[in-house]
């Protein structure tokens, strides 16, 4: 919780629990490009093959870091248990409406 930023250097991930927790906590993140990370983070994280440059940017560009933190927190509401339940309910509503 007290970390300013989160770095995810994984070369392969499934559904990264660490990234999900980072989003829920609204932490700006820099991650290596690996399958699924872009879909998980959306615009709530910086995905780059140059983690050192990404970390440097987050540590030196306060405006960019704050912007990513806001986007991460917003994305985190979508993957929280409550957000996931609401997303599932919306999906079911749409499916039912299409069937009518």
Protein Blocks (a to p, Z undefined) as FASTA:
>chain_A
ZZmbdcdfbfbdcddfklmmmmmnopacdddddehklmmnmmmbccdfblmlmmmmmmmm
mmlmmmmmmmmmmmmmmmgmklmmmmmmmmmmmmmmmmZZ
